């Protein structure tokens, strides 16, 4: 159960950090509305946002292109 809780916390942190990294709003069900970035910005943010933890435990983001 402790590993389950750790995984849930890690997942919640990833969702929060990736939502903060994306500088736009996405309509539900694909994302969240941000008070500081109200508009959808397909020109800069129609991407996959990849996230990983490096060896120091820091989150690193990479923008990956989509096919559409």
CHARMM internal coordinates of N, CA and C (Angstrom, degrees):
IC EDIT
DIST 1 N 1 CA 1.4532
DIST 1 CA 1 C 1.5291
ANGL 1 N 1 CA 1 C 111.46
DIST 1 C 2 N 1.2995
ANGL 1 CA 1 C 2 N 117.58
DIHE 1 N 1 CA 1 C 2 N -34.94
DIST 2 N 2 CA 1.4668
ANGL 1 C 2 N 2 CA 119.79
DIHE 1 CA 1 C 2 N 2 CA 179.01
DIST 2 CA 2 C 1.5271
ANGL 2 N 2 CA 2 C 110.84
DIHE 1 C 2 N 2 CA 2 C -61.93
DIST 2 C 3 N 1.3275
ANGL 2 CA 2 C 3 N 117.12
DIHE 2 N 2 CA 2 C 3 N -39.75
DIST 3 N 3 CA 1.4640
ANGL 2 C 3 N 3 CA 119.92
DIHE 2 CA 2 C 3 N 3 CA 177.82
DIST 3 CA 3 C 1.5171
ANGL 3 N 3 CA 3 C 111.04
DIHE 2 C 3 N 3 CA 3 C -66.35
DIST 3 C 4 N 1.3373
ANGL 3 CA 3 C 4 N 117.43
DIHE 3 N 3 CA 3 C 4 N -35.74
DIST 4 N 4 CA 1.4668
ANGL 3 C 4 N 4 CA 120.59
DIHE 3 CA 3 C 4 N 4 CA 176.17
DIST 4 CA 4 C 1.5208
ANGL 4 N 4 CA 4 C 110.47
DIHE 3 C 4 N 4 CA 4 C -61.51
DIST 4 C 5 N 1.3256
ANGL 4 CA 4 C 5 N 116.68
DIHE 4 N 4 CA 4 C 5 N -45.87
DIST 5 N 5 CA 1.4653
ANGL 4 C 5 N 5 CA 121.10
DIHE 4 CA 4 C 5 N 5 CA -179.78
DIST 5 CA 5 C 1.5205
ANGL 5 N 5 CA 5 C 110.10
DIHE 4 C 5 N 5 CA 5 C -63.23
DIST 5 C 6 N 1.3277
ANGL 5 CA 5 C 6 N 117.59
DIHE 5 N 5 CA 5 C 6 N -43.27
DIST 6 N 6 CA 1.4704
ANGL 5 C 6 N 6 CA 121.60
DIHE 5 CA 5 C 6 N 6 CA 178.26
DIST 6 CA 6 C 1.5246
ANGL 6 N 6 CA 6 C 110.27
DIHE 5 C 6 N 6 CA 6 C -60.47
DIST 6 C 7 N 1.3268
ANGL 6 CA 6 C 7 N 117.85
DIHE 6 N 6 CA 6 C 7 N -42.84
DIST 7 N 7 CA 1.4648
ANGL 6 C 7 N 7 CA 121.27
DIHE 6 CA 6 C 7 N 7 CA 179.15
DIST 7 CA 7 C 1.5222
ANGL 7 N 7 CA 7 C 111.43
DIHE 6 C 7 N 7 CA 7 C -64.63
DIST 7 C 8 N 1.3210
ANGL 7 CA 7 C 8 N 117.35
DIHE 7 N 7 CA 7 C 8 N -40.39
DIST 8 N 8 CA 1.4653
ANGL 7 C 8 N 8 CA 121.36
DIHE 7 CA 7 C 8 N 8 CA 178.55
DIST 8 CA 8 C 1.5229
ANGL 8 N 8 CA 8 C 110.45
DIHE 7 C 8 N 8 CA 8 C -64.02
DIST 8 C 9 N 1.3161
ANGL 8 CA 8 C 9 N 117.17
DIHE 8 N 8 CA 8 C 9 N -43.06
DIST 9 N 9 CA 1.4698
ANGL 8 C 9 N 9 CA 121.22
DIHE 8 CA 8 C 9 N 9 CA 178.81
DIST 9 CA 9 C 1.5259
ANGL 9 N 9 CA 9 C 110.29
DIHE 8 C 9 N 9 CA 9 C -65.13
DIST 9 C 10 N 1.3299
ANGL 9 CA 9 C 10 N 117.81
DIHE 9 N 9 CA 9 C 10 N -44.56
DIST 10 N 10 CA 1.4693
ANGL 9 C 10 N 10 CA 121.12
DIHE 9 CA 9 C 10 N 10 CA 177.87
DIST 10 CA 10 C 1.5264
ANGL 10 N 10 CA 10 C 110.77
DIHE 9 C 10 N 10 CA 10 C -59.56
DIST 10 C 11 N 1.3214
ANGL 10 CA 10 C 11 N 116.86
DIHE 10 N 10 CA 10 C 11 N -44.37
DIST 11 N 11 CA 1.4590
ANGL 10 C 11 N 11 CA 120.76
DIHE 10 CA 10 C 11 N 11 CA 179.93
DIST 11 CA 11 C 1.5271
ANGL 11 N 11 CA 11 C 111.09
DIHE 10 C 11 N 11 CA 11 C -63.49
DIST 11 C 12 N 1.3184
ANGL 11 CA 11 C 12 N 117.46
DIHE 11 N 11 CA 11 C 12 N -42.99
DIST 12 N 12 CA 1.4659
ANGL 11 C 12 N 12 CA 120.91
DIHE 11 CA 11 C 12 N 12 CA 178.74
DIST 12 CA 12 C 1.5260
ANGL 12 N 12 CA 12 C 110.72
DIHE 11 C 12 N 12 CA 12 C -61.55
DIST 12 C 13 N 1.3254
ANGL 12 CA 12 C 13 N 117.07
DIHE 12 N 12 CA 12 C 13 N -40.45
DIST 13 N 13 CA 1.4651
ANGL 12 C 13 N 13 CA 120.35
DIHE 12 CA 12 C 13 N 13 CA 178.49
DIST 13 CA 13 C 1.5290
ANGL 13 N 13 CA 13 C 110.98
DIHE 12 C 13 N 13 CA 13 C -65.45
DIST 13 C 14 N 1.3175
ANGL 13 CA 13 C 14 N 117.76
DIHE 13 N 13 CA 13 C 14 N -39.73
DIST 14 N 14 CA 1.4654
ANGL 13 C 14 N 14 CA 120.94
DIHE 13 CA 13 C 14 N 14 CA 178.07
DIST 14 CA 14 C 1.5215
ANGL 14 N 14 CA 14 C 111.41
DIHE 13 C 14 N 14 CA 14 C -63.68
DIST 14 C 15 N 1.3233
ANGL 14 CA 14 C 15 N 117.35
DIHE 14 N 14 CA 14 C 15 N -42.94
DIST 15 N 15 CA 1.4663
ANGL 14 C 15 N 15 CA 121.08
DIHE 14 CA 14 C 15 N 15 CA 178.59
DIST 15 CA 15 C 1.5201
ANGL 15 N 15 CA 15 C 109.89
DIHE 14 C 15 N 15 CA 15 C -63.03
DIST 15 C 16 N 1.3236
ANGL 15 CA 15 C 16 N 117.56
DIHE 15 N 15 CA 15 C 16 N -46.05
DIST 16 N 16 CA 1.4627
ANGL 15 C 16 N 16 CA 121.81
DIHE 15 CA 15 C 16 N 16 CA -179.66
DIST 16 CA 16 C 1.5247
ANGL 16 N 16 CA 16 C 111.34
DIHE 15 C 16 N 16 CA 16 C -62.02
DIST 16 C 17 N 1.3190
ANGL 16 CA 16 C 17 N 117.35
DIHE 16 N 16 CA 16 C 17 N -49.68
DIST 17 N 17 CA 1.4685
ANGL 16 C 17 N 17 CA 120.35
DIHE 16 CA 16 C 17 N 17 CA -177.37
DIST 17 CA 17 C 1.5257
ANGL 17 N 17 CA 17 C 112.43
DIHE 16 C 17 N 17 CA 17 C -66.08
DIST 17 C 18 N 1.3205
ANGL 17 CA 17 C 18 N 117.40
DIHE 17 N 17 CA 17 C 18 N -39.00
DIST 18 N 18 CA 1.4646
ANGL 17 C 18 N 18 CA 118.82
DIHE 17 CA 17 C 18 N 18 CA 178.74
DIST 18 CA 18 C 1.5230
ANGL 18 N 18 CA 18 C 110.93
DIHE 17 C 18 N 18 CA 18 C -69.51
DIST 18 C 19 N 1.3316
ANGL 18 CA 18 C 19 N 117.77
DIHE 18 N 18 CA 18 C 19 N -34.28
DIST 19 N 19 CA 1.4670
ANGL 18 C 19 N 19 CA 120.57
DIHE 18 CA 18 C 19 N 19 CA 175.74
DIST 19 CA 19 C 1.5200
ANGL 19 N 19 CA 19 C 111.15
DIHE 18 C 19 N 19 CA 19 C -65.72
DIST 19 C 20 N 1.3224
ANGL 19 CA 19 C 20 N 117.08
DIHE 19 N 19 CA 19 C 20 N -36.51
DIST 20 N 20 CA 1.4628
ANGL 19 C 20 N 20 CA 120.82
DIHE 19 CA 19 C 20 N 20 CA 178.72
DIST 20 CA 20 C 1.5272
ANGL 20 N 20 CA 20 C 111.41
DIHE 19 C 20 N 20 CA 20 C -73.59
DIST 20 C 21 N 1.3090
ANGL 20 CA 20 C 21 N 117.62
DIHE 20 N 20 CA 20 C 21 N -30.56
DIST 21 N 21 CA 1.4691
ANGL 20 C 21 N 21 CA 121.72
DIHE 20 CA 20 C 21 N 21 CA -179.77
DIST 21 CA 21 C 1.5274
ANGL 21 N 21 CA 21 C 111.42
DIHE 20 C 21 N 21 CA 21 C -70.60
DIST 21 C 22 N 1.3160
ANGL 21 CA 21 C 22 N 117.04
DIHE 21 N 21 CA 21 C 22 N -34.99
DIST 22 N 22 CA 1.4673
ANGL 21 C 22 N 22 CA 121.75
DIHE 21 CA 21 C 22 N 22 CA -178.14
DIST 22 CA 22 C 1.5257
ANGL 22 N 22 CA 22 C 108.36
DIHE 21 C 22 N 22 CA 22 C -76.06
DIST 22 C 23 N 1.3266
ANGL 22 CA 22 C 23 N 117.26
DIHE 22 N 22 CA 22 C 23 N 118.08
DIST 23 N 23 CA 1.4712
ANGL 22 C 23 N 23 CA 122.81
DIHE 22 CA 22 C 23 N 23 CA -174.50
DIST 23 CA 23 C 1.5239
ANGL 23 N 23 CA 23 C 111.03
DIHE 22 C 23 N 23 CA 23 C -95.17
DIST 23 C 24 N 1.3269
ANGL 23 CA 23 C 24 N 116.27
DIHE 23 N 23 CA 23 C 24 N 58.22
DIST 24 N 24 CA 1.4562
ANGL 23 C 24 N 24 CA 122.89
DIHE 23 CA 23 C 24 N 24 CA 178.80
DIST 24 CA 24 C 1.5231
ANGL 24 N 24 CA 24 C 108.15
DIHE 23 C 24 N 24 CA 24 C -167.83
DIST 24 C 25 N 1.3141
ANGL 24 CA 24 C 25 N 115.91
DIHE 24 N 24 CA 24 C 25 N 174.06
DIST 25 N 25 CA 1.4594
ANGL 24 C 25 N 25 CA 121.66
DIHE 24 CA 24 C 25 N 25 CA 171.08
DIST 25 CA 25 C 1.5158
ANGL 25 N 25 CA 25 C 108.50
DIHE 24 C 25 N 25 CA 25 C -105.68
DIST 25 C 26 N 1.3016
ANGL 25 CA 25 C 26 N 116.63
DIHE 25 N 25 CA 25 C 26 N 146.98
DIST 26 N 26 CA 1.4675
ANGL 25 C 26 N 26 CA 123.29
DIHE 25 CA 25 C 26 N 26 CA 174.54
DIST 26 CA 26 C 1.5169
ANGL 26 N 26 CA 26 C 107.20
DIHE 25 C 26 N 26 CA 26 C -123.96
DIST 26 C 27 N 1.3348
ANGL 26 CA 26 C 27 N 116.92
DIHE 26 N 26 CA 26 C 27 N 136.02
DIST 27 N 27 CA 1.4614
ANGL 26 C 27 N 27 CA 118.56
DIHE 26 CA 26 C 27 N 27 CA 179.91
DIST 27 CA 27 C 1.5319
ANGL 27 N 27 CA 27 C 111.72
DIHE 26 C 27 N 27 CA 27 C -66.59
DIST 27 C 28 N 1.2875
ANGL 27 CA 27 C 28 N 114.83
DIHE 27 N 27 CA 27 C 28 N 149.79
DIST 28 N 28 CA 1.4613
ANGL 27 C 28 N 28 CA 121.86
DIHE 27 CA 27 C 28 N 28 CA 174.98
DIST 28 CA 28 C 1.5231
ANGL 28 N 28 CA 28 C 107.08
DIHE 27 C 28 N 28 CA 28 C -63.54
DIST 28 C 29 N 1.2879
ANGL 28 CA 28 C 29 N 124.15
DIHE 28 N 28 CA 28 C 29 N 140.02
DIST 29 N 29 CA 1.4591
ANGL 28 C 29 N 29 CA 127.45
DIHE 28 CA 28 C 29 N 29 CA 14.84
DIST 29 CA 29 C 1.5204
ANGL 29 N 29 CA 29 C 113.80
DIHE 28 C 29 N 29 CA 29 C -95.06
DIST 29 C 30 N 1.3331
ANGL 29 CA 29 C 30 N 118.64
DIHE 29 N 29 CA 29 C 30 N 9.72
DIST 30 N 30 CA 1.4623
ANGL 29 C 30 N 30 CA 120.52
DIHE 29 CA 29 C 30 N 30 CA -172.79
DIST 30 CA 30 C 1.5177
ANGL 30 N 30 CA 30 C 114.30
DIHE 29 C 30 N 30 CA 30 C -89.53
DIST 30 C 31 N 1.2978
ANGL 30 CA 30 C 31 N 119.25
DIHE 30 N 30 CA 30 C 31 N -11.96
DIST 31 N 31 CA 1.4539
ANGL 30 C 31 N 31 CA 118.35
DIHE 30 CA 30 C 31 N 31 CA -176.39
DIST 31 CA 31 C 1.4986
ANGL 31 N 31 CA 31 C 112.76
DIHE 30 C 31 N 31 CA 31 C -171.26
DIST 31 C 32 N 1.2978
ANGL 31 CA 31 C 32 N 114.98
DIHE 31 N 31 CA 31 C 32 N -150.36
DIST 32 N 32 CA 1.4464
ANGL 31 C 32 N 32 CA 122.69
DIHE 31 CA 31 C 32 N 32 CA -173.16
DIST 32 CA 32 C 1.5214
ANGL 32 N 32 CA 32 C 109.90
DIHE 31 C 32 N 32 CA 32 C -129.78
DIST 32 C 33 N 1.3019
ANGL 32 CA 32 C 33 N 116.15
DIHE 32 N 32 CA 32 C 33 N 155.79
DIST 33 N 33 CA 1.4620
ANGL 32 C 33 N 33 CA 122.09
DIHE 32 CA 32 C 33 N 33 CA 172.96
DIST 33 CA 33 C 1.5208
ANGL 33 N 33 CA 33 C 108.02
DIHE 32 C 33 N 33 CA 33 C -90.87
DIST 33 C 34 N 1.3207
ANGL 33 CA 33 C 34 N 115.70
DIHE 33 N 33 CA 33 C 34 N 128.17
DIST 34 N 34 CA 1.4609
ANGL 33 C 34 N 34 CA 120.65
DIHE 33 CA 33 C 34 N 34 CA 177.76
DIST 34 CA 34 C 1.5129
ANGL 34 N 34 CA 34 C 109.39
DIHE 33 C 34 N 34 CA 34 C -105.12
DIST 34 C 35 N 1.3065
ANGL 34 CA 34 C 35 N 117.42
DIHE 34 N 34 CA 34 C 35 N 135.46
DIST 35 N 35 CA 1.4613
ANGL 34 C 35 N 35 CA 121.80
DIHE 34 CA 34 C 35 N 35 CA 179.09
DIST 35 CA 35 C 1.5255
ANGL 35 N 35 CA 35 C 111.05
DIHE 34 C 35 N 35 CA 35 C -69.25
DIST 35 C 36 N 1.3357
ANGL 35 CA 35 C 36 N 117.54
DIHE 35 N 35 CA 35 C 36 N -29.13
DIST 36 N 36 CA 1.4627
ANGL 35 C 36 N 36 CA 121.14
DIHE 35 CA 35 C 36 N 36 CA -177.86
DIST 36 CA 36 C 1.5286
ANGL 36 N 36 CA 36 C 113.00
DIHE 35 C 36 N 36 CA 36 C -91.26
DIST 36 C 37 N 1.3124
ANGL 36 CA 36 C 37 N 119.16
DIHE 36 N 36 CA 36 C 37 N -14.32
DIST 37 N 37 CA 1.4685
ANGL 36 C 37 N 37 CA 124.03
DIHE 36 CA 36 C 37 N 37 CA 176.12
DIST 37 CA 37 C 1.5243
ANGL 37 N 37 CA 37 C 107.43
DIHE 36 C 37 N 37 CA 37 C -136.73
DIST 37 C 38 N 1.3234
ANGL 37 CA 37 C 38 N 116.04
DIHE 37 N 37 CA 37 C 38 N 85.23
DIST 38 N 38 CA 1.4616
ANGL 37 C 38 N 38 CA 121.09
DIHE 37 CA 37 C 38 N 38 CA -171.71
DIST 38 CA 38 C 1.5210
ANGL 38 N 38 CA 38 C 113.98
DIHE 37 C 38 N 38 CA 38 C -76.88
DIST 38 C 39 N 1.3214
ANGL 38 CA 38 C 39 N 117.42
DIHE 38 N 38 CA 38 C 39 N -26.10
DIST 39 N 39 CA 1.4605
ANGL 38 C 39 N 39 CA 121.01
DIHE 38 CA 38 C 39 N 39 CA -172.99
DIST 39 CA 39 C 1.5267
ANGL 39 N 39 CA 39 C 112.15
DIHE 38 C 39 N 39 CA 39 C -95.88
DIST 39 C 40 N 1.3146
ANGL 39 CA 39 C 40 N 115.39
DIHE 39 N 39 CA 39 C 40 N 151.22
DIST 40 N 40 CA 1.4549
ANGL 39 C 40 N 40 CA 122.30
DIHE 39 CA 39 C 40 N 40 CA 171.57
DIST 40 CA 40 C 1.5245
ANGL 40 N 40 CA 40 C 107.86
DIHE 39 C 40 N 40 CA 40 C -78.92
DIST 40 C 41 N 1.3232
ANGL 40 CA 40 C 41 N 118.01
DIHE 40 N 40 CA 40 C 41 N 135.10
DIST 41 N 41 CA 1.4653
ANGL 40 C 41 N 41 CA 123.43
DIHE 40 CA 40 C 41 N 41 CA -176.24
DIST 41 CA 41 C 1.5295
ANGL 41 N 41 CA 41 C 109.78
DIHE 40 C 41 N 41 CA 41 C -125.28
DIST 41 C 42 N 1.3376
ANGL 41 CA 41 C 42 N 115.97
DIHE 41 N 41 CA 41 C 42 N 80.18
DIST 42 N 42 CA 1.4636
ANGL 41 C 42 N 42 CA 120.10
DIHE 41 CA 41 C 42 N 42 CA -178.09
DIST 42 CA 42 C 1.5248
ANGL 42 N 42 CA 42 C 112.73
DIHE 41 C 42 N 42 CA 42 C -64.65
DIST 42 C 43 N 1.3211
ANGL 42 CA 42 C 43 N 117.62
DIHE 42 N 42 CA 42 C 43 N -30.97
DIST 43 N 43 CA 1.4663
ANGL 42 C 43 N 43 CA 120.43
DIHE 42 CA 42 C 43 N 43 CA -177.89
DIST 43 CA 43 C 1.5279
ANGL 43 N 43 CA 43 C 111.59
DIHE 42 C 43 N 43 CA 43 C -59.53
DIST 43 C 44 N 1.3226
ANGL 43 CA 43 C 44 N 117.09
DIHE 43 N 43 CA 43 C 44 N -40.27
DIST 44 N 44 CA 1.4616
ANGL 43 C 44 N 44 CA 121.29
DIHE 43 CA 43 C 44 N 44 CA -177.16
DIST 44 CA 44 C 1.5238
ANGL 44 N 44 CA 44 C 114.29
DIHE 43 C 44 N 44 CA 44 C -104.42
DIST 44 C 45 N 1.3328
ANGL 44 CA 44 C 45 N 117.64
DIHE 44 N 44 CA 44 C 45 N -19.28
DIST 45 N 45 CA 1.4568
ANGL 44 C 45 N 45 CA 119.43
DIHE 44 CA 44 C 45 N 45 CA -169.94
DIST 45 CA 45 C 1.5178
ANGL 45 N 45 CA 45 C 115.06
DIHE 44 C 45 N 45 CA 45 C -128.30
DIST 45 C 46 N 1.3194
ANGL 45 CA 45 C 46 N 119.36
DIHE 45 N 45 CA 45 C 46 N 15.58
DIST 46 N 46 CA 1.4644
ANGL 45 C 46 N 46 CA 119.46
DIHE 45 CA 45 C 46 N 46 CA 172.83
DIST 46 CA 46 C 1.5262
ANGL 46 N 46 CA 46 C 106.91
DIHE 45 C 46 N 46 CA 46 C -85.59
DIST 46 C 47 N 1.3158
ANGL 46 CA 46 C 47 N 114.70
DIHE 46 N 46 CA 46 C 47 N 74.90
DIST 47 N 47 CA 1.4605
ANGL 46 C 47 N 47 CA 123.63
DIHE 46 CA 46 C 47 N 47 CA -172.02
DIST 47 CA 47 C 1.5250
ANGL 47 N 47 CA 47 C 109.04
DIHE 46 C 47 N 47 CA 47 C -144.56
DIST 47 C 48 N 1.3193
ANGL 47 CA 47 C 48 N 114.98
DIHE 47 N 47 CA 47 C 48 N 169.37
DIST 48 N 48 CA 1.4561
ANGL 47 C 48 N 48 CA 121.15
DIHE 47 CA 47 C 48 N 48 CA 164.51
DIST 48 CA 48 C 1.5229
ANGL 48 N 48 CA 48 C 106.06
DIHE 47 C 48 N 48 CA 48 C -93.75
DIST 48 C 49 N 1.3038
ANGL 48 CA 48 C 49 N 117.03
DIHE 48 N 48 CA 48 C 49 N 133.04
DIST 49 N 49 CA 1.4592
ANGL 48 C 49 N 49 CA 121.32
DIHE 48 CA 48 C 49 N 49 CA 178.02
DIST 49 CA 49 C 1.5232
ANGL 49 N 49 CA 49 C 107.97
DIHE 48 C 49 N 49 CA 49 C -102.59
DIST 49 C 50 N 1.3257
ANGL 49 CA 49 C 50 N 116.10
DIHE 49 N 49 CA 49 C 50 N 105.01
DIST 50 N 50 CA 1.4650
ANGL 49 C 50 N 50 CA 121.45
DIHE 49 CA 49 C 50 N 50 CA 179.85
DIST 50 CA 50 C 1.5242
ANGL 50 N 50 CA 50 C 108.62
DIHE 49 C 50 N 50 CA 50 C -87.71
DIST 50 C 51 N 1.3139
ANGL 50 CA 50 C 51 N 116.47
DIHE 50 N 50 CA 50 C 51 N 142.76
DIST 51 N 51 CA 1.4579
ANGL 50 C 51 N 51 CA 121.40
DIHE 50 CA 50 C 51 N 51 CA -179.45
DIST 51 CA 51 C 1.5248
ANGL 51 N 51 CA 51 C 108.71
DIHE 50 C 51 N 51 CA 51 C -136.84
DIST 51 C 52 N 1.3307
ANGL 51 CA 51 C 52 N 115.28
DIHE 51 N 51 CA 51 C 52 N 140.73
DIST 52 N 52 CA 1.4613
ANGL 51 C 52 N 52 CA 120.42
DIHE 51 CA 51 C 52 N 52 CA 176.07
DIST 52 CA 52 C 1.5208
ANGL 52 N 52 CA 52 C 108.54
DIHE 51 C 52 N 52 CA 52 C -148.22
DIST 52 C 53 N 1.3150
ANGL 52 CA 52 C 53 N 115.48
DIHE 52 N 52 CA 52 C 53 N 160.58
DIST 53 N 53 CA 1.4586
ANGL 52 C 53 N 53 CA 121.22
DIHE 52 CA 52 C 53 N 53 CA 174.26
DIST 53 CA 53 C 1.5167
ANGL 53 N 53 CA 53 C 107.86
DIHE 52 C 53 N 53 CA 53 C -98.79
DIST 53 C 54 N 1.3290
ANGL 53 CA 53 C 54 N 116.24
DIHE 53 N 53 CA 53 C 54 N 132.73
DIST 54 N 54 CA 1.4576
ANGL 53 C 54 N 54 CA 118.88
DIHE 53 CA 53 C 54 N 54 CA 177.71
DIST 54 CA 54 C 1.5277
ANGL 54 N 54 CA 54 C 109.92
DIHE 53 C 54 N 54 CA 54 C -84.67
DIST 54 C 55 N 1.3165
ANGL 54 CA 54 C 55 N 116.17
DIHE 54 N 54 CA 54 C 55 N -175.43
DIST 55 N 55 CA 1.4653
ANGL 54 C 55 N 55 CA 120.98
DIHE 54 CA 54 C 55 N 55 CA -176.54
DIST 55 CA 55 C 1.5298
ANGL 55 N 55 CA 55 C 113.20
DIHE 54 C 55 N 55 CA 55 C -64.98
DIST 55 C 56 N 1.3378
ANGL 55 CA 55 C 56 N 117.20
DIHE 55 N 55 CA 55 C 56 N -18.62
DIST 56 N 56 CA 1.4672
ANGL 55 C 56 N 56 CA 121.64
DIHE 55 CA 55 C 56 N 56 CA 177.76
DIST 56 CA 56 C 1.5235
ANGL 56 N 56 CA 56 C 112.47
DIHE 55 C 56 N 56 CA 56 C -93.73
DIST 56 C 57 N 1.3311
ANGL 56 CA 56 C 57 N 116.94
DIHE 56 N 56 CA 56 C 57 N 2.38
DIST 57 N 57 CA 1.4584
ANGL 56 C 57 N 57 CA 120.40
DIHE 56 CA 56 C 57 N 57 CA -179.43
DIST 57 CA 57 C 1.5143
ANGL 57 N 57 CA 57 C 113.98
DIHE 56 C 57 N 57 CA 57 C 83.80
DIST 57 C 58 N 1.3390
ANGL 57 CA 57 C 58 N 116.77
DIHE 57 N 57 CA 57 C 58 N 8.18
DIST 58 N 58 CA 1.4613
ANGL 57 C 58 N 58 CA 121.20
DIHE 57 CA 57 C 58 N 58 CA 178.86
DIST 58 CA 58 C 1.5224
ANGL 58 N 58 CA 58 C 109.76
DIHE 57 C 58 N 58 CA 58 C -87.51
DIST 58 C 59 N 1.3372
ANGL 58 CA 58 C 59 N 115.99
DIHE 58 N 58 CA 58 C 59 N 144.40
DIST 59 N 59 CA 1.4550
ANGL 58 C 59 N 59 CA 120.37
DIHE 58 CA 58 C 59 N 59 CA 177.52
DIST 59 CA 59 C 1.5222
ANGL 59 N 59 CA 59 C 110.19
DIHE 58 C 59 N 59 CA 59 C -82.08
DIST 59 C 60 N 1.3146
ANGL 59 CA 59 C 60 N 116.39
DIHE 59 N 59 CA 59 C 60 N 134.62
DIST 60 N 60 CA 1.4590
ANGL 59 C 60 N 60 CA 123.18
DIHE 59 CA 59 C 60 N 60 CA 176.92
DIST 60 CA 60 C 1.5256
ANGL 60 N 60 CA 60 C 108.16
DIHE 59 C 60 N 60 CA 60 C -120.62
DIST 60 C 61 N 1.3264
ANGL 60 CA 60 C 61 N 116.04
DIHE 60 N 60 CA 60 C 61 N 133.68
DIST 61 N 61 CA 1.4561
ANGL 60 C 61 N 61 CA 122.16
DIHE 60 CA 60 C 61 N 61 CA -178.46
DIST 61 CA 61 C 1.5187
ANGL 61 N 61 CA 61 C 109.87
DIHE 60 C 61 N 61 CA 61 C -109.79
DIST 61 C 62 N 1.3156
ANGL 61 CA 61 C 62 N 115.64
DIHE 61 N 61 CA 61 C 62 N 147.71
DIST 62 N 62 CA 1.4644
ANGL 61 C 62 N 62 CA 122.06
DIHE 61 CA 61 C 62 N 62 CA 174.26
DIST 62 CA 62 C 1.5188
ANGL 62 N 62 CA 62 C 108.00
DIHE 61 C 62 N 62 CA 62 C -139.98
DIST 62 C 63 N 1.3376
ANGL 62 CA 62 C 63 N 115.68
DIHE 62 N 62 CA 62 C 63 N 133.79
DIST 63 N 63 CA 1.4618
ANGL 62 C 63 N 63 CA 120.95
DIHE 62 CA 62 C 63 N 63 CA 175.17
DIST 63 CA 63 C 1.5246
ANGL 63 N 63 CA 63 C 108.16
DIHE 62 C 63 N 63 CA 63 C -87.74
DIST 63 C 64 N 1.3235
ANGL 63 CA 63 C 64 N 116.03
DIHE 63 N 63 CA 63 C 64 N 122.80
DIST 64 N 64 CA 1.4581
ANGL 63 C 64 N 64 CA 121.53
DIHE 63 CA 63 C 64 N 64 CA 178.71
DIST 64 CA 64 C 1.5185
ANGL 64 N 64 CA 64 C 108.96
DIHE 63 C 64 N 64 CA 64 C -112.84
DIST 64 C 65 N 1.3330
ANGL 64 CA 64 C 65 N 118.18
DIHE 64 N 64 CA 64 C 65 N 136.18
DIST 65 N 65 CA 1.4686
ANGL 64 C 65 N 65 CA 120.26
DIHE 64 CA 64 C 65 N 65 CA -177.37
DIST 65 CA 65 C 1.5247
ANGL 65 N 65 CA 65 C 112.09
DIHE 64 C 65 N 65 CA 65 C -68.56
DIST 65 C 66 N 1.3295
ANGL 65 CA 65 C 66 N 114.34
DIHE 65 N 65 CA 65 C 66 N 154.52
DIST 66 N 66 CA 1.4611
ANGL 65 C 66 N 66 CA 121.00
DIHE 65 CA 65 C 66 N 66 CA 172.53
DIST 66 CA 66 C 1.5218
ANGL 66 N 66 CA 66 C 108.20
DIHE 65 C 66 N 66 CA 66 C -104.09
DIST 66 C 67 N 1.2886
ANGL 66 CA 66 C 67 N 116.67
DIHE 66 N 66 CA 66 C 67 N 169.89
DIST 67 N 67 CA 1.4647
ANGL 66 C 67 N 67 CA 120.69
DIHE 66 CA 66 C 67 N 67 CA 179.10
DIST 67 CA 67 C 1.5200
ANGL 67 N 67 CA 67 C 112.91
DIHE 66 C 67 N 67 CA 67 C -88.69
DIST 67 C 68 N 1.3329
ANGL 67 CA 67 C 68 N 117.68
DIHE 67 N 67 CA 67 C 68 N -3.56
DIST 68 N 68 CA 1.4549
ANGL 67 C 68 N 68 CA 118.14
DIHE 67 CA 67 C 68 N 68 CA -174.46
DIST 68 CA 68 C 1.4564
ANGL 68 N 68 CA 68 C 116.03
DIHE 67 C 68 N 68 CA 68 C -136.80
END
COOR INIT
IC SEED 1 N 1 CA 1 C
IC BUILD
